[in-house]
Amino acid sequence: MAGVLDSVNQRTQLVGANRLELLLFKLQGPQRYGINVFKVREVLQCPSLTQMPKQNHLVKGVAYIRGQTISVIDLSSATGGRPIPDIKTAFIIIAEYNRTVQGFLVDSVERIINLNWADVMPPPKGAGKQSYLTAVTEVDNELIEILDVEKILDEIAPQKTMVSQEVIQDGQLQKDLGDRVILIADDSAVARNQVKRALEPLGIEMVLAKNGRDALDQLNAMADGCESSITEKVGLLISDIEMPEMDGYTLAAEIRANPRLDQLHIILHTSLSGVFNHAMVEKVGANDFIAKFNPDDLAAAVKKWLHVD
């Protein structure tokens, strides 16, 4: 166990295209789950937790860790399972999502695996809208489930999605966009809908894609009807980075390598954070990077890149 904790805390970022590393863990029972190592700050044996008044029933308590008060969410309860029975033997995964830091209570933490996003698939269609899965992959003949953490967090503390009234009344976005659409690529239905709800009051028409491969296929199909460039039909691409089949970095690189698509402005919009992301933005040819989720920041970035010729 010490080796797993040390490897998380000392991890360097991946440079390879379309690759990720997952930290594997269990909630209750034999099923293994995965979380992207990029989002993990550290893994700790669960410390003593303090109960807070009127806290959400999915929040087990708060912990004071390295000078910061962190809410600890029972990940088993949050996904519809039984609560973690004994926090004294459990672990917490400290992770950063959407500009906030959370602790996820899990039963056990195992190891880190390195794989290609092409080997990560969307969840089965029969999983339904209530599923907490955002992707699945196979490791050692075993199905690993990747949870939609953004869905979990939105149920506990819903994100503000309304753009400020002064932005709505501006009207410049509609003028710059014209009859073109904005393409939104994200594997999380919650995240797609957050962007959609934020931009709808601005009168923007949007097309949704469930991952990078889906977005690229849609762009190529739309480009078939363009005289010269995809920008005749699509004003902007807003893409997540972490997505099954094809991540946002690879999507951006594929767009820049295609003469029919290479003029499209690309905003990478992700719950990941760090200097590495900004370096990769430049490397793959994306135009901008913004962390989820602030509706005014998103609207400002959209306005900026629609206005650039």
C-alpha positions in Angstrom: 0.0 0.0 0.0 2.8 2.4 0.8 4.1 2.0 -2.7 0.8 3.0 -4.2 0.6 6.1 -2.0 4.1 7.1 -2.8 3.6 6.7 -6.6 0.5 8.9 -6.5 2.2 11.6 -4.5 5.3 11.7 -6.7 3.7 11.1 -10.1 4.9 13.1 -13.1 2.5 13.9 -15.9 2.2 11.9 -19.0 3.5 13.3 -22.3 2.4 10.6 -24.6 -0.6 11.4 -26.9 -4.0 10.0 -26.0 -2.8 8.3 -22.9 -3.9 8.3 -19.3 -3.1 6.7 -15.9 -5.9 5.5 -13.6 -5.7 4.9 -9.9 -7.7 1.8 -9.2 -9.8 1.5 -6.0 -12.7 -0.5 -4.6 -15.9 0.7 -2.8 -17.6 -2.4 -1.6 -17.4 -5.8 -3.1 -15.0 -7.0 -5.9 -15.7 -4.3 -8.5 -12.8 -2.1 -9.3 -13.1 1.6 -10.2 -10.7 4.1 -11.7 -9.9 7.8 -11.3 -7.5 9.8 -13.5 -4.2 10.3 -11.7 -4.1 13.9 -12.9 -7.0 14.7 -10.6 -5.4 13.1 -7.6 -3.4 15.1 -5.1 -2.7 12.3 -2.7 -4.1 9.2 -1.0 -4.4 8.9 2.8 -5.6 6.6 5.4 -8.8 8.2 6.5 -8.2 10.6 9.3 -10.7 11.6 12.0 -13.6 13.4 10.5 -15.6 16.2 12.0 -19.4 16.4 11.5 -20.8 19.7 10.2 -24.3 21.1 10.8 -26.7 20.4 8.0 -24.1 18.7 5.9 -25.3 16.6 2.9 -26.0 13.0 3.9 -23.4 11.9 1.3 -20.7 13.9 3.1 -19.2 11.7 5.8 -17.5 14.8 7.5 -14.7 17.2 7.0 -11.0 16.6 7.5 -8.3 19.2 8.1 -5.4 18.3 5.8 -2.3 20.3 5.1 -3.9 23.5 6.2 -7.1 23.0 4.3 -10.6 21.9 5.3 -11.8 19.2 2.9 -15.2 17.7 2.7 -15.1 13.9 2.5 -17.7 12.2 0.3 -18.7 8.6 0.8 -18.2 7.5 -2.9 -20.1 4.3 -2.3 -23.2 6.0 -0.9 -23.0 8.7 -3.6 -23.3 6.1 -6.4 -26.3 4.4 -4.8 -24.4 1.7 -2.8 -24.1 1.0 0.9 -22.1 3.4 3.0 -18.4 2.5 3.6 -18.8 0.6 6.9 -15.6 1.3 8.8 -13.8 4.6 8.1 -10.9 3.7 10.4 -9.7 1.1 7.8 -10.8 3.1 4.8 -8.9 5.6 2.6 -9.6 9.0 1.1 -8.5 10.1 -2.3 -7.9 13.8 -2.3 -8.8 15.1 -5.8 -9.3 18.4 -7.5 -12.4 18.9 -9.7 -13.9 22.1 -11.1 -11.6 24.4 -9.1 -12.4 22.7 -5.8 -10.8 20.0 -3.7 -12.7 17.1 -2.3 -11.9 13.9 -0.5 -13.5 10.7 -1.7 -13.9 7.9 0.9 -13.2 4.5 -0.6 -12.7 1.0 0.9 -9.3 0.3 -0.5 -6.8 1.7 -3.0 -4.8 -0.7 -5.2 -2.4 0.4 -8.0 -1.9 2.7 -11.0 -2.3 1.5 -14.5 -1.2 3.2 -17.8 -3.4 2.8 -20.8 -4.5 4.5 -24.1 -7.7 6.5 -24.3 -8.5 4.4 -27.3 -9.0 1.4 -25.0 -11.5 3.4 -22.8 -15.0 3.0 -24.1 -18.3 4.9 -23.3 -20.6 3.0 -20.9 -23.0 0.5 -22.3 -26.1 2.1 -23.9 -28.3 0.1 -21.5 -26.7 1.8 -18.5 -29.4 4.6 -18.6 -29.4 8.2 -17.6 -29.2 7.4 -13.9 -25.9 5.6 -14.3 -22.8 7.1 -12.6 -20.5 5.7 -15.2 -18.7 7.9 -17.7 -16.5 5.2 -19.2 -15.3 1.6 -18.9 -12.1 -0.2 -19.8 -10.8 -3.7 -19.5 -7.7 -4.6 -17.5 -6.5 -8.2 -17.0 -9.8 -9.5 -18.3 -11.7 -7.4 -15.8 -14.0 -4.5 -16.4 -12.9 -1.3 -14.7 -15.6 1.3 -14.2 -14.7 5.1 -14.4 -17.2 7.1 -12.4 -18.8 10.4 -13.6 -17.5 12.4 -10.7 -18.9 15.6 -12.1 -22.4 14.1 -11.9 -21.8 13.1 -8.3 -20.5 16.6 -7.3 -23.4 18.3 -9.1 -25.9 16.3 -7.2 -24.3 17.2 -3.9 -23.6 20.9 -4.7 -25.1 22.0 -8.1 -22.9 24.3 -10.2 -24.1 27.8 -11.0 -24.8 27.8 -14.8 -26.4 31.2 -15.3 -24.3 33.8 -17.2 -24.4 37.3 -15.7 -27.2 39.5 -17.0 -24.9 42.1 -18.5 -23.3 39.3 -20.7 -26.7 38.1 -21.8 -27.8 41.6 -22.8 -24.6 42.3 -24.7 -25.8 40.6 -27.9 -22.3 40.5 -29.4 -22.0 36.7 -29.3 -25.0 36.3 -31.6 -23.6 38.8 -34.1 -20.2 37.1 -34.2 -21.7 33.6 -34.5 -24.3 34.3 -37.1 -26.0 31.1 -38.3 -23.0 29.0 -37.3 -23.1 26.5 -34.4 -20.8 25.8 -31.4 -19.7 22.2 -31.0 -19.5 20.9 -27.4 -17.5 17.7 -26.7 -17.7 16.1 -23.3 -18.2 12.6 -22.1 -20.1 13.7 -19.0 -23.8 14.4 -19.8 -23.8 16.7 -16.7 -20.9 18.7 -18.0 -22.4 19.0 -21.5 -25.7 20.2 -20.1 -23.9 22.7 -17.8 -22.3 24.3 -20.9 -25.6 24.1 -22.8 -27.5 25.8 -20.0 -24.9 28.5 -19.6 -24.9 29.5 -23.3 -28.5 29.0 -24.3 -29.6 32.4 -22.9 -27.1 34.0 -25.2 -29.1 32.7 -28.2 -26.3 30.3 -29.3 -27.2 27.1 -31.3 -25.1 24.2 -30.0 -24.3 20.7 -31.3 -23.3 18.1 -28.7 -20.7 15.3 -29.0 -20.1 12.6 -26.4 -16.3 12.3 -26.9 -13.4 13.3 -29.1 -14.0 10.7 -31.7 -17.7 11.6 -32.0 -16.7 15.3 -32.3 -14.2 14.6 -35.0 -16.7 12.5 -37.0 -19.3 15.2 -36.8 -16.8 17.9 -37.9 -15.7 15.8 -40.9 -19.3 15.2 -41.9 -20.1 18.9 -41.6 -17.0 19.8 -43.6 -18.2 17.8 -46.5 -20.8 20.6 -47.1 -18.3 23.5 -46.8 -16.7 25.2 -49.8 -13.4 25.8 -48.0 -13.3 25.5 -44.2 -15.4 24.1 -41.4 -15.6 27.6 -40.0 -18.4 28.3 -42.5 -20.7 26.0 -40.3 -19.0 25.8 -36.9 -17.9 29.0 -35.0 -16.0 27.3 -32.2 -15.3 24.0 -30.5 -15.5 23.7 -26.7 -13.9 20.3 -25.7 -13.2 18.4 -22.5 -9.8 16.8 -22.2 -10.6 13.5 -20.5 -12.8 11.5 -22.9 -13.0 7.8 -23.9 -11.9 6.7 -27.4 -10.2 10.1 -28.1 -9.1 12.8 -25.6 -9.3 16.5 -26.1 -5.6 16.9 -26.8 -5.7 14.3 -29.6 -8.9 15.8 -31.0 -7.2 19.2 -31.2 -4.1 17.7 -32.8 -6.3 15.9 -35.4 -8.1 19.1 -36.2 -4.9 21.1 -36.7 -3.6 18.3 -39.1 -6.7 18.5 -41.3 -6.7 21.3 -43.9 -10.5 21.4 -43.9 -10.7 21.8 -40.1 -7.5 23.6 -39.1 -9.0 27.1 -38.9 -11.4 26.2 -36.2 -10.9 27.8 -32.9 -10.6 25.4 -30.0 -11.2 26.0 -26.3 -10.2 23.1 -23.9 -12.6 23.2 -21.0 -11.8 20.8 -18.3 -11.9 19.9 -14.6 -8.2 19.1 -14.8 -5.7 21.8 -13.7 -2.0 22.6 -13.6 0.8 24.0 -15.7 1.0 20.9 -17.8 -2.4 21.5 -19.3 -1.3 25.0 -20.5 1.8 23.6 -22.0 -0.2 20.9 -23.8 -2.7 23.5 -25.1 0.2 25.1 -27.0 1.6 21.8 -28.1 -1.6 20.5 -29.7 -2.6 23.8 -31.2 -5.6 24.7 -29.1 -6.4 28.4 -28.7 -7.4 28.5 -25.0 -7.8 26.6 -21.8 -10.3 27.3 -19.1 -11.0 25.3 -15.9 -14.6 24.2 -15.2 -17.0 25.6 -14.3 -17.5 29.4 -14.2 -20.2 30.5 -16.7 -18.9 34.0 -17.0 -15.4 32.7 -17.8 -16.8 30.4 -20.4 -18.9 33.1 -22.0 -15.9 35.5 -22.0 -13.7 32.9 -23.7 -16.5 32.1 -26.3 -16.9 35.8 -27.0 -13.1 36.3 -27.4 -12.6 33.5 -29.9 -15.7 34.1 -31.9 -14.6 37.7 -32.4 -11.1 36.8 -33.6 -11.0 36.4 -37.4 
